Amino acid sequence: METKLQLREMPQHLMAHWLPIIDCNIKLYGAHSQQVQMGWTMPEESHPGFELLLILEGTQESIIHGYRHLVEEGDILLIPPGYKHTNQCVSTTGMTYFSAHFNVDDPVFILKLMSRHSRIYEAGTPDNLKMRAILESWMGMIKQTEAYTSTDKFIMQARMFELFALLSQTADREPVSTMSGSAPNTPAPTAMHYAGAIAEAIKQAFHAQLRNKDGNVSTIKVEQIIASFGISPGYGLQIFRKVYGRAPRAYLSSLKLQEAKVLIEQPDLSLGEIAWKLGYTHLSHFSRQFKRWTGESPLQYRNSTLKKDRSTPLDSSSAISGVNRID
């Protein structure tokens, strides 16, 4: 109470106002444009991330969880993770489209978009025009032979955050009554709430572990985190997998891998320190796990990263890919 009174009595110009900490991993992959003929079909599939698809010319028929959608020229279609879908060109003159997949380590944002199910942003609407400008900027960056530079990737990443802001604002404005009809296998709101809370708690526990300075290696117990919400571990595992398409431990592993890569790229940190920060009691345990994830030992990954920094950018495909990977 005394501290609060002191803060209130401080001159206004001495008080600090903070922006929130931003700590998330993002991934952009499979971004490409393609021209197809009448009858072209993409077999039924689902993805671990969101798919955003812009029809440049023609018409596409999409079957998403048994629901039929006609995606017309200029429309943008958003397909959430884990939704089985097929796409087919139904235009006699063929079709041209641009497609990109993305994922972001932000449970609240993911659940916000997933609660809207699949969604078509119709051509010419304000939201569509803003999103289209971002997608067209990506299309304009597709290269046939040249390597993508760090500057290219930062620009792509900046556009992606603009897209996230637009999608989030659109979802916030949309009342529940205008959402798409509930698709089969869509998690119930309660399940989505618990899954999001579990994901956020795992993330917070992991970050607390990284900040631990007392010399003790702590183990994150997923079952205890789930039980803290008053639900059984079995139910928690089930709803988490249904919402996010993977187990809570796999989500924790993705956090560890991403952080491991960031730490390994800092040459002043020893591999032993990194292993300890990530909760491993022995460097050998960490090395084995990292090699299982990436196919390289931590030392090999560090050396290859240092070589890349000293050389020219690596060759890449003509499709935009890998802005920031969560493998």
C-alpha positions as CSV (number, residue, x, y, z in Angstrom):
1,M,0.0,0.0,0.0
2,E,2.9,2.4,0.9
3,T,4.5,1.8,-2.5
4,K,1.2,2.6,-4.3
5,L,0.9,5.9,-2.3
6,Q,4.5,6.8,-3.2
7,L,3.8,6.2,-6.9
8,R,0.7,8.4,-6.8
9,E,2.6,11.2,-5.2
10,M,5.5,11.1,-7.7
11,P,5.6,13.9,-10.3
12,Q,3.9,12.8,-13.5
13,H,7.0,13.2,-15.6
14,L,8.9,10.7,-13.3
15,M,6.3,7.9,-13.7
16,A,7.1,5.2,-16.3
17,H,4.5,3.8,-18.6
18,W,5.3,0.5,-20.2
19,L,4.4,-1.3,-23.4
20,P,3.7,-5.0,-23.0
21,I,6.4,-7.6,-23.6
22,I,5.9,-9.2,-27.0
23,D,7.2,-12.7,-27.1
24,C,5.9,-15.0,-29.8
25,N,7.1,-17.3,-32.6
26,I,5.7,-17.0,-36.1
27,K,5.9,-19.1,-39.2
28,L,5.1,-18.3,-42.8
29,Y,5.3,-21.2,-45.2
30,G,4.0,-22.6,-48.4
31,A,3.3,-19.2,-49.9
32,H,2.9,-19.4,-53.6
33,S,0.8,-18.3,-56.6
34,Q,-0.4,-20.8,-59.2
35,Q,-2.5,-21.0,-62.4
36,V,-4.7,-24.1,-62.8
37,Q,-7.2,-25.5,-65.3
38,M,-10.8,-26.4,-65.0
39,G,-11.2,-29.5,-62.9
40,W,-8.0,-29.1,-61.0
41,T,-8.5,-30.6,-57.5
42,M,-6.5,-30.5,-54.3
43,P,-7.1,-33.8,-52.4
44,E,-8.5,-33.6,-48.9
45,E,-6.0,-32.3,-46.4
46,S,-5.6,-30.4,-43.2
47,H,-2.7,-28.2,-41.9
48,P,-1.1,-27.5,-38.5
49,G,-1.5,-23.7,-39.3
50,F,-4.0,-21.4,-40.9
51,E,-4.3,-21.2,-44.7
52,L,-5.2,-17.9,-46.4
53,L,-6.2,-18.1,-50.0
54,L,-6.8,-15.3,-52.5
55,I,-8.6,-16.0,-55.8
56,L,-7.0,-13.8,-58.4
57,E,-9.0,-15.1,-61.4
58,G,-11.8,-17.6,-61.7
59,T,-13.9,-19.5,-59.0
60,Q,-13.0,-22.2,-56.5
61,E,-15.2,-24.7,-54.8
62,S,-14.0,-25.6,-51.3
63,I,-15.5,-28.3,-49.1
64,I,-14.5,-27.6,-45.5
65,H,-15.6,-30.1,-42.8
66,G,-18.5,-31.0,-45.1
67,Y,-19.6,-27.5,-45.8
68,R,-19.5,-26.2,-49.4
69,H,-18.1,-22.7,-50.2
70,L,-17.9,-20.9,-53.5
71,V,-14.9,-18.6,-53.4
72,E,-15.2,-16.1,-56.2
73,E,-12.7,-13.9,-57.9
74,G,-11.2,-11.4,-55.4
75,D,-12.5,-13.3,-52.4
76,I,-10.1,-14.3,-49.6
77,L,-10.7,-17.6,-47.7
78,L,-9.3,-18.3,-44.2
79,I,-9.1,-22.0,-43.2
80,P,-8.3,-22.7,-39.6
81,P,-5.7,-25.4,-38.4
82,G,-6.9,-29.0,-38.4
83,Y,-9.9,-28.4,-40.7
84,K,-10.1,-31.1,-43.4
85,H,-10.8,-29.5,-46.8
86,T,-10.6,-30.0,-50.5
87,N,-10.3,-27.3,-53.2
88,Q,-11.4,-27.5,-56.8
89,C,-11.3,-25.1,-59.8
90,V,-14.9,-24.8,-61.2
91,S,-14.1,-22.1,-63.8
92,T,-14.2,-23.1,-67.5
93,T,-11.4,-20.6,-68.2
94,G,-9.2,-21.9,-65.3
95,M,-8.2,-20.2,-62.1
96,T,-5.3,-18.3,-60.6
97,Y,-4.8,-18.1,-56.9
98,F,-2.3,-17.1,-54.2
99,S,-2.1,-19.2,-51.0
100,A,-0.1,-18.8,-47.8
101,H,0.1,-20.8,-44.6
102,F,0.9,-19.2,-41.2
103,N,1.1,-20.0,-37.6
104,V,1.8,-17.9,-34.5
105,D,2.5,-18.8,-30.9
106,D,-0.3,-16.8,-29.4
107,P,-3.1,-19.0,-27.9
108,V,-5.6,-16.1,-27.5
109,F,-5.2,-15.0,-31.1
110,I,-5.5,-18.6,-32.4
111,L,-8.6,-19.3,-30.5
112,K,-10.1,-15.9,-31.5
113,L,-9.7,-16.9,-35.2
114,M,-10.8,-20.5,-34.7
115,S,-14.0,-19.5,-33.0
116,R,-15.0,-17.9,-36.3
117,H,-14.5,-21.2,-38.2
118,S,-13.7,-21.0,-41.9
119,R,-14.4,-17.5,-43.2
120,I,-14.7,-15.8,-46.6
121,Y,-13.7,-12.1,-46.8
122,E,-15.7,-11.0,-49.9
123,A,-14.1,-9.1,-52.7
124,G,-14.3,-5.3,-52.4
125,T,-15.1,-5.1,-48.7
126,P,-12.8,-2.9,-46.6
127,D,-11.2,-5.8,-44.7
128,N,-10.7,-7.7,-48.0
129,L,-9.0,-4.7,-49.6
130,K,-6.6,-4.3,-46.7
131,M,-5.7,-8.0,-46.6
132,R,-5.3,-8.1,-50.4
133,A,-2.8,-5.3,-50.3
134,I,-0.6,-7.4,-47.9
135,L,-1.0,-10.6,-49.9
136,E,-0.1,-8.7,-53.1
137,S,3.0,-7.3,-51.5
138,W,4.1,-10.9,-50.8
139,M,3.3,-11.9,-54.4
140,G,5.4,-9.0,-55.6
141,M,8.4,-10.4,-53.6
142,I,8.3,-13.9,-55.2
143,K,11.6,-14.6,-56.8
144,Q,12.4,-17.2,-59.5
145,T,16.1,-17.6,-59.0
146,E,17.6,-15.1,-56.6
147,A,18.1,-15.8,-52.9
148,Y,15.9,-14.0,-50.4
149,T,17.9,-11.6,-48.2
150,S,17.4,-10.8,-44.6
151,T,15.8,-7.5,-45.6
152,D,13.3,-9.4,-47.7
153,K,12.4,-11.7,-44.8
154,F,12.0,-8.7,-42.4
155,I,9.6,-7.0,-44.8
156,M,7.6,-10.3,-45.2
157,Q,7.5,-10.5,-41.4
158,A,6.4,-6.9,-41.0
159,R,3.5,-7.6,-43.5
160,M,2.6,-10.7,-41.5
161,F,2.1,-8.7,-38.3
162,E,0.0,-6.2,-40.2
163,L,-2.1,-9.2,-41.4
164,F,-2.5,-10.5,-37.8
165,A,-3.7,-7.1,-36.6
166,L,-6.3,-7.0,-39.4
167,L,-7.5,-10.5,-38.7
168,S,-7.7,-9.7,-35.0
169,Q,-9.6,-6.5,-35.5
170,T,-12.0,-8.1,-37.8
171,A,-12.7,-10.9,-35.4
172,D,-13.3,-8.4,-32.5
173,R,-15.9,-6.6,-34.6
174,E,-17.8,-9.6,-35.6
175,P,-20.8,-10.5,-33.4
176,V,-21.4,-14.1,-32.5
177,S,-24.6,-14.2,-34.6
178,T,-22.8,-13.6,-37.9
179,M,-20.3,-16.4,-37.4
180,S,-20.3,-19.3,-39.8
181,G,-22.5,-22.2,-38.8
182,S,-20.8,-24.6,-36.4
183,A,-18.9,-27.2,-38.3
184,P,-18.6,-30.8,-37.3
185,N,-15.8,-31.5,-34.8
186,T,-15.5,-27.9,-33.9
187,P,-14.4,-27.7,-30.2
188,A,-17.0,-26.3,-27.8
189,P,-16.4,-22.8,-26.4
190,T,-15.6,-24.3,-22.9
191,A,-13.0,-26.7,-24.4
192,M,-11.4,-23.8,-26.4
193,H,-11.2,-21.7,-23.2
194,Y,-9.5,-24.5,-21.3
195,A,-7.1,-25.3,-24.2
196,G,-6.1,-21.6,-24.5
197,A,-5.6,-21.3,-20.7
198,I,-3.4,-24.5,-20.7
199,A,-1.3,-23.2,-23.6
200,E,-0.8,-19.8,-21.9
201,A,0.1,-21.5,-18.6
202,I,2.7,-23.8,-20.3
203,K,4.2,-20.8,-22.0
204,Q,4.4,-18.8,-18.8
205,A,5.9,-21.7,-16.9
206,F,8.5,-22.1,-19.6
207,H,9.5,-18.4,-19.5
208,A,9.6,-18.5,-15.7
209,Q,12.0,-21.4,-16.0
210,L,14.2,-19.4,-18.3
211,R,14.3,-16.6,-15.7
212,N,15.1,-18.9,-12.8
213,K,18.4,-17.7,-11.2
214,D,18.6,-19.9,-8.1
215,G,20.7,-22.6,-9.7
216,N,17.9,-25.2,-9.6
217,V,16.7,-27.0,-12.7
218,S,12.9,-27.1,-12.6
219,T,10.8,-29.5,-14.6
220,I,7.5,-28.3,-16.1
221,K,4.8,-30.8,-15.3
222,V,2.0,-30.6,-17.9
223,E,-0.4,-32.7,-15.9
224,Q,-0.1,-30.4,-12.9
225,I,-0.7,-27.4,-15.0
226,I,-3.9,-29.0,-16.4
227,A,-5.0,-30.1,-12.9
228,S,-4.6,-26.5,-11.7
229,F,-7.7,-25.6,-13.8
230,G,-9.8,-28.2,-12.0
231,I,-10.0,-30.6,-14.9
232,S,-8.6,-34.1,-15.3
233,P,-5.3,-34.5,-17.2
234,G,-7.0,-36.9,-19.6
235,Y,-9.7,-34.4,-20.5
236,G,-7.1,-31.6,-20.7
237,L,-4.9,-33.6,-23.1
238,Q,-7.9,-34.4,-25.3
239,I,-9.2,-30.9,-25.7
240,F,-5.8,-29.4,-26.2
241,R,-5.1,-31.9,-29.0
242,K,-8.5,-31.2,-30.6
243,V,-8.0,-27.4,-30.5
244,Y,-4.3,-27.2,-31.4
245,G,-3.8,-30.4,-33.3
246,R,-0.9,-31.5,-31.1
247,A,-0.3,-32.6,-27.5
248,P,0.7,-30.1,-24.8
249,R,4.1,-31.7,-24.6
250,A,4.7,-31.1,-28.3
251,Y,3.7,-27.5,-27.8
252,L,6.3,-27.2,-24.9
253,S,8.9,-28.9,-27.2
254,S,8.3,-26.3,-29.9
255,L,8.9,-23.5,-27.3
256,K,12.1,-25.2,-26.2
257,L,13.3,-25.7,-29.7
258,Q,12.7,-22.1,-30.7
259,E,14.4,-20.8,-27.6
260,A,17.3,-23.2,-28.0
261,K,18.0,-21.9,-31.5
262,V,18.0,-18.3,-30.3
263,L,20.4,-19.2,-27.4
264,I,22.7,-21.3,-29.5
265,E,23.1,-18.4,-31.9
266,Q,24.7,-16.4,-29.1
267,P,28.3,-17.5,-29.1
268,D,29.0,-16.1,-25.6
269,L,26.7,-18.7,-24.0
270,S,28.1,-22.1,-23.4
271,L,26.1,-25.1,-24.5
272,G,26.0,-26.2,-20.8
273,E,24.4,-22.9,-19.8
274,I,21.8,-23.3,-22.5
275,A,21.0,-26.8,-21.5
276,W,20.5,-25.6,-17.9
277,K,18.3,-22.7,-18.9
278,L,16.1,-25.1,-20.9
279,G,15.6,-27.4,-17.9
280,Y,18.1,-30.2,-18.7
281,T,20.3,-31.6,-15.9
282,H,23.0,-32.8,-18.4
283,L,24.3,-31.4,-21.6
284,S,24.2,-34.8,-23.2
285,H,20.4,-35.0,-22.6
286,F,19.9,-31.7,-24.3
287,S,22.2,-32.6,-27.2
288,R,20.4,-35.8,-27.9
289,Q,17.0,-34.1,-27.8
290,F,18.1,-31.2,-30.0
291,K,19.5,-33.7,-32.6
292,R,16.2,-35.5,-32.5
293,W,14.4,-32.3,-33.3
294,T,16.8,-30.9,-36.0
295,G,19.1,-33.7,-37.2
296,E,22.1,-31.7,-35.9
297,S,23.8,-31.5,-32.6
298,P,23.8,-28.1,-30.9
299,L,27.5,-27.6,-31.8
300,Q,26.8,-28.4,-35.4
301,Y,23.9,-26.0,-35.5
302,R,26.0,-23.2,-33.9
303,N,28.8,-23.8,-36.4
304,S,26.5,-23.9,-39.4
305,T,24.7,-20.7,-38.3
306,L,28.0,-18.9,-37.9
307,K,29.0,-20.0,-41.4
308,K,25.7,-18.7,-42.8
309,D,26.3,-15.3,-41.2
310,R,29.7,-15.0,-42.9
311,S,28.4,-16.1,-46.3
312,T,25.9,-14.8,-48.9
313,P,22.2,-15.7,-48.4
314,L,21.3,-19.4,-49.1
315,D,19.4,-20.4,-52.2
316,S,15.7,-20.7,-51.8
317,S,12.7,-21.8,-53.8
318,S,10.6,-19.4,-55.8
319,A,7.9,-19.6,-53.2
320,I,8.0,-17.4,-50.1
321,S,8.8,-19.5,-47.1
322,G,10.2,-19.8,-43.6
323,V,10.0,-16.2,-42.3
324,N,10.5,-17.6,-38.7
325,R,10.2,-21.3,-38.3
326,I,8.7,-23.3,-35.5
327,D,9.8,-26.8,-36.6
